Amino acid sequence: MMETILTAVVGMYQTNCYILKDEGHVCIIDPGKKAERIISMIQEDEIVDAILLTHGHFDHIGAVDELVKYYHCPVYVNENDHELLTDTSKNTASGMIATVTSSTQYFHEGKMKIGHFEFDIIFAPGHTEGCTLIQYKNHLFTGDVLFFEGIGRTDLYGGNMNKMRQSLNVIKSFNPNLIVYPGHGPTSTIEHELAVNPYF
């Protein structure tokens, strides 16, 4: 059975929440808002193994606590972004408020088994200190590091353009066939971004 990826576009910043399914297991990536809509996209007989956060900004975390309450699943985040989950002065650019009170576990770089899934975890600071790329098979969830023909801002708390450039240099070495699932906007491929994205 092939894995499937559903997308829920949520919140005023049109954040992509991804629902990754494989053999009856599910990971929810960046549930920014609309817990009920996300729940409606998951079958009752499917097992939610975890919620994965590419980073800690408010528009990627707003539905976490509601989903944890419903599914009793763990939440993973990069340790460097843990402070963003609870500090609304650091995780927002617009005064919008979201926090995570659920307990969290930390990603480690490299291969990481989470429930049914084995991910490749790549730390990619620049947009925030704890931005994390999550690869599953041929799918690369890039959060707000890499967009379709663009990249994330570096002028917010924890942002750093030099670190962003280093992260983009790492991405240059990735398999060009990887499908890119960004935090906002349409999907892409590494090959497309290397060819046309002005930041490469």
Buried (B, 14 or more C-beta within 10 A) or exposed (E): EEBEBBBBBBBEBEBBBBBBBBEEBBBBBBBBBBBEBBBEBBEEEBBBBBBBBBBBBBBBBBBBBBBBEBBEBBBBBBBBBBBBBEEBEBBBEEEBEBBBEBEBEEBEEEEBEBBBBEBBBBBBBBBBBBBBBBBBBEBBBBBBBBBBBBBBBBEBBBBBEEBBEEBBEEBEEBEEEBBBBBBBEEBBBBBBBBEEBEEB
